[in-house]
Amino acid sequence: MATDFPSNDSSTLASSCTSPLRASLLQAASPRHAQASVKRSLLNTALLVLSVVGICSLSACSSTASPTATQNASAPDVPAEFGSPNSGSSGAGSGQSSPAQSIDQSQLLQAQAARARKVELMFSARVKKILPDDTKGLPHQRLLLDVENGSTVLLAHDIKYAPKVPVQVGDVIVVKGEYIWNRKGGVVHWTHRSDTPRHEGGYIEFSGQRYE
């Protein structure tokens, strides 16, 4: 009768001896491998978060700076001496005309320099002084006007033929009339509609209205 004995093959013995050791090593290595994987995942997540935060910060800075740049680009530089386009102030008198209103006295200055008499001209000037009305003969409103060369000119406005001009000191008016030179700077009259075809009519403009 044959009896079966365990095989004494060396490979079989080695395999049977090393299998428990290999299993133990694999069991010991698995936790370390899992920990390493977790660390790598956390590191990658942290890098991703930092990248997103950096991008958001740059975007926020750009959006904050953009309105200022747009505002600066849309607002042209204005020299300080000219002020704002809507910052005009009223005159020293009634306030119906602005000190910034342009004044053209070229014709008046030429007439004064030439000592001209009875010449038709047109100019603008600021009221320096309001004189009492002249009531002798035909009534005239009398105004003393400033001239750029430092002199003055007397304006005699016939209020029998034309309405009285409601000006105050500092107001700017436009005058069309006849100039007569004198040593005080001259006189301007005939600032009303002409009552004869032999003479040209005149007027005074003030605050958008014409008095003639």
The 8 nearest C-alpha neighbors of each residue, nearest first, counted from 0:
[[1, 2, 3, 4, 5, 6, 7, 8],
 [2, 0, 3, 4, 5, 6, 7, 8],
 [1, 3, 4, 0, 5, 6, 7, 8],
 [4, 2, 1, 5, 6, 0, 7, 8],
 [3, 5, 6, 2, 7, 1, 8, 0],
 [6, 4, 7, 3, 8, 2, 12, 11],
 [7, 5, 8, 4, 11, 12, 9, 3],
 [6, 8, 9, 5, 12, 11, 4, 10],
 [9, 7, 11, 6, 10, 12, 13, 5],
 [8, 10, 12, 11, 13, 7, 14, 6],
 [11, 9, 13, 12, 8, 14, 15, 7],
 [10, 12, 14, 9, 8, 13, 15, 7],
 [11, 13, 9, 15, 10, 14, 16, 8],
 [14, 12, 16, 10, 15, 11, 17, 9],
 [15, 13, 11, 17, 16, 12, 18, 10],
 [14, 16, 12, 13, 18, 17, 11, 19],
 [15, 17, 13, 14, 18, 12, 19, 20],
 [18, 16, 20, 14, 19, 15, 13, 21],
 [17, 19, 21, 20, 15, 16, 14, 22],
 [18, 20, 22, 21, 17, 23, 16, 15],
 [21, 19, 23, 17, 22, 18, 24, 16],
 [22, 20, 24, 18, 23, 19, 17, 25],
 [21, 23, 19, 25, 20, 24, 26, 18],
 [22, 24, 20, 26, 21, 25, 27, 19],
 [25, 23, 27, 21, 26, 22, 28, 20],
 [26, 24, 28, 22, 27, 23, 29, 21],
 [25, 27, 23, 24, 29, 28, 22, 30],
 [26, 28, 24, 25, 29, 23, 30, 31],
 [29, 27, 25, 31, 26, 30, 24, 32],
 [28, 30, 32, 26, 31, 27, 25, 33],
 [31, 29, 33, 32, 28, 34, 27, 26],
 [32, 30, 34, 28, 33, 29, 35, 27],
 [31, 33, 29, 35, 30, 34, 28, 36],
 [34, 32, 30, 36, 35, 31, 29, 37],
 [35, 33, 37, 31, 36, 32, 30, 38],
 [36, 34, 38, 32, 37, 33, 39, 31],
 [35, 37, 33, 39, 34, 38, 40, 32],
 [36, 38, 40, 34, 35, 39, 41, 33],
 [39, 37, 35, 41, 40, 36, 42, 34],
 [38, 40, 42, 36, 37, 41, 43, 35],
 [39, 41, 37, 43, 38, 42, 44, 36],
 [42, 40, 44, 38, 39, 43, 45, 37],
 [43, 41, 39, 45, 44, 40, 38, 46],
 [42, 44, 46, 40, 45, 41, 39, 47],
 [45, 43, 41, 47, 42, 46, 40, 48],
 [44, 46, 42, 48, 47, 43, 41, 49],
 [47, 45, 43, 49, 44, 48, 50, 42],
 [46, 48, 44, 50, 45, 49, 43, 51],
 [49, 47, 45, 51, 50, 46, 52, 44],
 [50, 48, 52, 46, 47, 51, 53, 45],
 [49, 51, 47, 53, 48, 52, 46, 54],
 [50, 52, 48, 54, 53, 49, 55, 47],
 [53, 51, 49, 55, 50, 54, 56, 48],
 [52, 54, 56, 50, 51, 55, 49, 57],
 [53, 55, 51, 57, 56, 52, 58, 50],
 [54, 56, 58, 52, 53, 57, 59, 51],
 [55, 57, 53, 59, 58, 54, 52, 60],
 [58, 56, 60, 54, 59, 55, 61, 53],
 [57, 59, 55, 61, 56, 60, 54, 62],
 [60, 58, 56, 62, 61, 57, 55, 63],
 [61, 59, 63, 57, 58, 62, 64, 56],
 [60, 62, 58, 64, 63, 59, 65, 57],
 [61, 63, 59, 65, 60, 64, 58, 66],
 [64, 62, 60, 61, 65, 59, 66, 67],
 [63, 65, 61, 62, 67, 66, 60, 68],
 [64, 66, 68, 62, 67, 63, 61, 69],
 [67, 65, 69, 68, 64, 70, 63, 62],
 [68, 66, 70, 69, 65, 64, 71, 63],
 [67, 69, 71, 65, 70, 66, 72, 64],
 [70, 68, 66, 72, 67, 71, 73, 65],
 [69, 71, 67, 73, 72, 68, 66, 74],
 [72, 70, 68, 74, 69, 73, 67, 75],
 [71, 73, 69, 70, 74, 68, 75, 67],
 [74, 72, 70, 71, 69, 75, 68, 76],
 [73, 75, 71, 72, 70, 76, 69, 77],
 [74, 76, 73, 77, 72, 71, 70, 78],
 [77, 75, 74, 78, 71, 79, 72, 73],
 [76, 78, 79, 75, 82, 81, 83, 80],
 [79, 77, 80, 81, 76, 82, 83, 75],
 [80, 78, 82, 81, 77, 83, 76, 84],
 [79, 81, 78, 82, 77, 83, 84, 86],
 [82, 80, 79, 78, 83, 77, 84, 86],
 [83, 81, 79, 80, 86, 84, 78, 77],
 [82, 84, 86, 85, 81, 77, 87, 79],
 [85, 83, 86, 82, 87, 81, 77, 88],
 [86, 84, 83, 87, 82, 88, 81, 97],
 [85, 87, 83, 84, 88, 82, 81, 89],
 [88, 86, 85, 97, 89, 99, 84, 83],
 [89, 87, 97, 86, 90, 98, 94, 99],
 [88, 90, 94, 97, 96, 95, 91, 98],
 [91, 89, 94, 97, 92, 98, 169, 96],
 [90, 92, 169, 94, 168, 89, 93, 170],
 [93, 91, 167, 168, 169, 90, 94, 170],
 [92, 94, 95, 167, 90, 91, 166, 170],
 [95, 93, 89, 90, 96, 92, 91, 97],
 [94, 96, 93, 206, 89, 90, 97, 170],
 [97, 95, 94, 90, 170, 206, 89, 171],
 [96, 98, 89, 90, 99, 100, 88, 87],
 [99, 97, 100, 90, 89, 96, 88, 171],
 [98, 100, 97, 101, 87, 88, 96, 102],
 [101, 99, 98, 97, 102, 96, 171, 87],
 [100, 102, 99, 103, 123, 98, 171, 97],
 [101, 103, 123, 124, 104, 100, 122, 171],
 [102, 104, 123, 122, 105, 101, 124, 106],
 [105, 103, 122, 107, 106, 108, 123, 102],
 [104, 106, 108, 107, 103, 109, 122, 110],
 [107, 105, 109, 108, 104, 120, 110, 122],
 [106, 108, 110, 104, 109, 105, 111, 122],
 [107, 109, 111, 105, 110, 106, 104, 112],
 [110, 108, 112, 106, 111, 107, 113, 105],
 [109, 111, 115, 107, 113, 108, 112, 114],
 [112, 110, 114, 108, 113, 109, 107, 180],
 [111, 113, 109, 110, 114, 108, 115, 107],
 [112, 114, 110, 115, 111, 109, 108, 180],
 [115, 113, 111, 180, 112, 110, 116, 181],
 [114, 116, 110, 113, 180, 179, 111, 118],
 [115, 117, 179, 180, 118, 178, 114, 110],
 [116, 118, 179, 178, 177, 119, 115, 180],
 [119, 117, 178, 177, 116, 120, 115, 179],
 [118, 120, 177, 176, 178, 117, 121, 175],
 [119, 121, 175, 176, 106, 118, 177, 122],
 [120, 122, 175, 174, 176, 106, 123, 119],
 [123, 121, 104, 174, 103, 173, 107, 106],
 [124, 122, 173, 102, 103, 172, 174, 104],
 [125, 123, 171, 172, 144, 145, 102, 126],
 [124, 126, 171, 170, 145, 144, 169, 127],
 [125, 127, 144, 168, 169, 170, 128, 143],
 [128, 126, 144, 143, 168, 145, 125, 169],
 [127, 129, 143, 126, 168, 142, 130, 144],
 [130, 128, 142, 143, 141, 131, 168, 127],
 [129, 131, 141, 142, 128, 132, 143, 140],
 [132, 130, 133, 141, 129, 140, 142, 134],
 [131, 133, 140, 141, 139, 134, 130, 138],
 [132, 134, 139, 138, 135, 131, 140, 141],
 [135, 133, 138, 132, 136, 137, 139, 140],
 [136, 134, 133, 137, 138, 139, 132, 140],
 [135, 137, 134, 138, 133, 139, 159, 157],
 [136, 138, 135, 139, 134, 159, 157, 133],
 [139, 137, 134, 133, 158, 157, 136, 159],
 [138, 140, 157, 133, 156, 158, 155, 132],
 [139, 141, 132, 156, 155, 158, 157, 133],
 [142, 140, 155, 130, 154, 132, 139, 156],
 [143, 141, 129, 154, 130, 153, 128, 144],
 [142, 144, 153, 128, 127, 152, 126, 154],
 [143, 145, 126, 127, 152, 151, 125, 124],
 [146, 144, 151, 125, 127, 124, 126, 150],
 [145, 147, 151, 150, 148, 149, 144, 124],
 [148, 146, 149, 145, 150, 104, 108, 151],
 [147, 149, 146, 150, 108, 151, 145, 104],
 [150, 148, 147, 146, 151, 145, 184, 152],
 [151, 149, 146, 148, 184, 145, 152, 147],
 [150, 152, 145, 146, 184, 144, 143, 153],
 [151, 153, 184, 185, 144, 186, 143, 154],
 [152, 154, 186, 143, 142, 187, 144, 185],
 [153, 155, 187, 142, 141, 186, 188, 156],
 [156, 154, 141, 188, 139, 140, 187, 153],
 [157, 155, 140, 139, 190, 188, 158, 154],
 [156, 158, 139, 159, 160, 138, 161, 140],
 [159, 157, 161, 160, 139, 162, 163, 138],
 [158, 160, 157, 161, 138, 137, 162, 139],
 [159, 161, 158, 157, 191, 162, 192, 211],
 [160, 162, 211, 158, 191, 159, 210, 157],
 [163, 161, 158, 210, 164, 211, 160, 159],
 [162, 164, 158, 165, 161, 140, 210, 156],
 [163, 165, 166, 162, 210, 205, 203, 140],
 [166, 164, 163, 167, 205, 93, 162, 206],
 [167, 165, 164, 170, 93, 168, 92, 126],
 [166, 168, 92, 93, 170, 169, 165, 126],
 [167, 169, 92, 126, 127, 170, 128, 91],
 [168, 170, 91, 92, 126, 90, 125, 167],
 [171, 169, 126, 125, 168, 96, 167, 90],
 [170, 172, 125, 124, 96, 126, 169, 123],
 [173, 171, 205, 123, 124, 204, 174, 125],
 [174, 172, 123, 204, 203, 122, 124, 205],
 [173, 175, 203, 122, 121, 123, 202, 172],
 [176, 174, 121, 201, 202, 120, 190, 203],
 [175, 177, 190, 201, 189, 188, 119, 120],
 [176, 178, 119, 187, 118, 188, 117, 189],
 [179, 177, 187, 117, 118, 186, 116, 119],
 [178, 180, 116, 117, 186, 185, 187, 115],
 [179, 181, 185, 114, 116, 115, 111, 184],
 [182, 180, 185, 183, 184, 179, 186, 114],
 [181, 183, 184, 185, 180, 114, 111, 150],
 [184, 182, 181, 185, 151, 152, 150, 180],
 [185, 183, 152, 151, 182, 181, 150, 180],
 [184, 186, 180, 181, 152, 179, 183, 153],
 [185, 187, 153, 179, 152, 178, 154, 180],
 [186, 188, 178, 154, 177, 176, 155, 153],
 [189, 187, 155, 190, 177, 176, 156, 154],
 [188, 190, 176, 191, 177, 201, 200, 156],
 [191, 189, 201, 202, 176, 188, 156, 175],
 [192, 190, 211, 201, 202, 189, 161, 200],
 [193, 191, 200, 211, 201, 194, 202, 190],
 [192, 194, 200, 195, 199, 198, 191, 196],
 [193, 195, 192, 196, 198, 200, 197, 160],
 [194, 196, 197, 193, 198, 199, 200, 192],
 [197, 195, 198, 194, 193, 199, 200, 192],
 [196, 198, 195, 199, 193, 194, 200, 192],
 [199, 197, 196, 195, 193, 200, 194, 189],
 [198, 200, 193, 201, 197, 196, 192, 119],
 [199, 201, 193, 192, 191, 198, 189, 190],
 [200, 202, 190, 191, 176, 175, 192, 189],
 [201, 203, 190, 211, 191, 175, 210, 174],
 [204, 202, 174, 210, 173, 209, 190, 175],
 [205, 203, 209, 173, 208, 172, 210, 174],
 [204, 206, 172, 208, 207, 209, 203, 173],
 [205, 207, 208, 95, 96, 204, 172, 209],
 [206, 208, 205, 204, 209, 96, 95, 172],
 [209, 207, 205, 204, 206, 210, 203, 164],
 [208, 210, 204, 203, 211, 205, 202, 207],
 [211, 209, 203, 202, 162, 161, 204, 208],
 [210, 191, 202, 161, 192, 209, 190, 203]]
